[in-house]
Every structure is written in structure tokens, then in C-alpha cells.
Amino acid sequence: MRGSFPRILGVAFLLAAGATLVAQTKIELPKNNFTPQQDVEIGLQNAAEIRRQYPVIEDQAIAAYLTSLGDRLVDAAPADLKQPVYQYSFTPVNLKEINAFALPGGPMFVHRGMVDAAAGEGELAGVMAHELAHVLLRHGTANATKAQNPWLQLGQIAGAIGGAIVGGTAGAVISDGSQFGIGTLLLRYSRDFERQADLLGAQIMARAGYDPRDLAHVFETIASESKGGSPEWLSSHPNPGNRTAYITKEAESLQIAPHPDTREFAAAKSAFARLDPAMTMAELAKRTEASAAGAAVAVGTPGRPVPTPSPRQRTVNAGVFQVSVPDNWQAVQSSGTLRVVPENGYGDLNGQMVFTHGVEFGVARSSSRNLQEATTTWLNAVARDNPDMRLSGSQQTTRLSGRTTLVTSLTNPSPLGGAERVVTYTTFLADGSLFYYLTVAPEADQGTYASTFTRIARSIRLTDVR
Ligand SMILES: [Zn+2]
């Protein structure tokens, strides 16, 4: 019997030493040029836009449940990260895809699909804790800081991302009055930020009484269900790799607080089941697009004389790019595109919206990393609305904002009679989507417009994160 006592002491000592060796990971706040108050302003404005566009669930019991779960997580969050100005909210939306997202300063949205996919309250709490971590670490405005656009002022970010979230998932649908491309900037996190959100999320979970391993598990569920073609979550929260391993490791260093009463989870699930069927993101995009088209703003009346482009320039800032345009042209934003057009260049002609003079910018999703291929796919989509459009001459390579760009000349019947020339410039953005610049004017007006279009092309500055 002798000798065993010291050995037991030794084991106890080793355990204690081990516990300090695997202390919870300390997470550093990334560099951020914005103030917490600006986070709040950006978040509130965009949340209002999202509530206007998204199918918000009005059910009182569901809203109350989500809020109490959210509040429990906020209570468990580290005090030094909880800015007093933050305004947390937890809004359920009747959308099918497994997703959740949070805006700077506190507003969080949880898709019904997320709740449906969660095997238990711990998994839902895990995703919400991960989102809360993005808010506390101010990852949205840290992304904007990284972009280092001197012109990227608060006003450009505010009101910008409502539509762009849809854009990231179901084609570039943009809400009226917003600057497009910023959604990508604020809500598409780097793998570093994902890892930070996982670790802080795990710490918050443990303090709130949930097992952080539920977070690892729900990510596995998302990954397996996303193979079916709805990678909503993964497009903005890329997998940093080894997720399960490092979350499990972090969990081992954490002391899990007493488990909360989770009986309300089942009640909430049945309340969800009684709702109208959930909408898909594609259906939402269609609805948003339809309402944007209904509100399309004309610039004069096509068919009337179009004034000559002014030699004076003004700068338009549009999220992922800035450009100089003639100062007598107007910017018109509709679903996913920004057009800049002269008077009488865009509007209704015999019951159809036509675009006869001017330029258009947009971003299209691309599955190919080959510029030629990506351009062809995009042009085929453009040709669906313009079945008589034809290639004219061979494609050329040039540079836009220093990036390799494909120039394609096309000819198309002009709505005004005769032929029009359409020229497209396509290049990749850092996230792999295709940026395009398109010019249109009647063949007869080429003498007036060709040099203006070239000057505009040269002024384009792409400002996405590279
Ligand atoms: Zn994330």
C-alpha cells in the first residue's frame, strides 16, 4: 500500500498542470477603424432594410423563445467585448436554407431552416453564439477596415447590405438605394475570423451551459445538408478546416456551466411547424427582384433626343468599385445592377423598359475560374433577354483596374430601330465572382460615345478585398 499515496498526488498535480496548459484560447480583436457606435448605426439601418424584404416570423412565442436564448448567450459573453452601445435583437425569418447571420452592432437573423436542422437547443445556441462572436469581435467593420478604401465612408456602408445578402446566395439582387457589393465586404468572413468566432462562440456556449461540441456537430450537419445545393451559410462562413478538432479541443479546456432548461426548444419547434411553409432564398430573390423592377426609375423618355455626354466627370462609388462618369448622366440602381445613363437613355418604350444609351455595372456569380468560360456563361444569360444579340469580331484582352479583362463586342437590334453596339468588359473579383462593365449605344451614335465609354473603362477602380 505504501507508495500509492504520493503517486495519486502526482496524478492530481499533472491534471492541474494540464488544465492550465490548455486554458481557453485568448482571442484578439482585429484592427478596426470604425467606432462601436458606427457598428450599431450600420447594423440598425441594414436590419431595417432586411426586415422590409425578408419574411419575418411574427409568431410571439417563437420570437420570445429566440430572444430569451439570445439574451442568455449575451449574458454569458465576456464583459470586455460587450460594448454598452450594442443593440442586440434576434429575429426569426421564414426561410428554408440553413443559415443565420448577424449585423454589426447586434441585430441577428435566424432562418427557420437553421432551427429545423438543429437536433437540440445546444446546436441552435452554438450557431447563435458563433454569430454573436462575429458581432462582439466586430468582424463586419473589421472587414471594411481591411478593404482600406479611403472613400468607404459610413454612408456607403449603411443601407448597403440588405439586398447584397440575397446577392451572395441567389444572384445579385440589390435593394433600391443601396450600394452593391458591400454585403460581400461586411458579411463574408475570412477563415481566420471564422476560427475566432468558433472559439469565442464555444467559450460563450460553455458559460451559458451548453456543450461546445454541439457547435462542431451543427457544422457537420450544415456541411452535409449543403451538398444538396444550398451553401448559404458556407458562402459567408467559410470552413477554416479542422473545425471539429479545434472546437473539441477548446471544449476540453472549458468548464461547462449547469445546463439550462431546454424544454422550450421542443415547444418552439412545434410552433415553427405550424407556420406557413418556408420560402427559399431563390423565391425571396424573385420577389425582391419583382418589387425592384416595379419601382424601376426611368431617366427621361427613350426615343427623345439624348444629350451629348458632358466632358465634366463625377465619381460614383458603388461598393466594390468606383468610376468616373459624365456629370450629366444619372445613376440608376435596380436588381443587381448599377446603370449610369444620359437623359432619355433608360425608360419605358411601348410598355417595355429599354436601355438605349449608357453603361451598366454588375457582379455575377461564377463557378468557373476561367475568364473566357465565366464570360461565356454570363453572356449566355444576357442573351436570354436579347435573343438577337450576336458577337461582332473577336474578343480582346485588356486591363481594368490592373486586372486581366476580356472585351467582347456584340451587335443587337436597338429598341429605337437600327442596330446598337454592346461592348462588355469582364474580370474576376477576389471572391471569384465576375465583375462586368457593359456599354450600349446605337451604331449611329458610336462617334459620340466610343471615347466616353473608353474613358469610363479607364476610370474604373475595383476596390474589393484581395
Ligand atoms: Zn461565421
Boltz pocket constraint, residues with backbone or C-beta under 6 A from the ligand:
constraints:
  - pocket:
      binder: B
      contacts: [[A, 130], [A, 134], [A, 189], [A, 193], [A, 194], [A, 197], [A, 236], [A, 237]]
      max_distance: 6.0
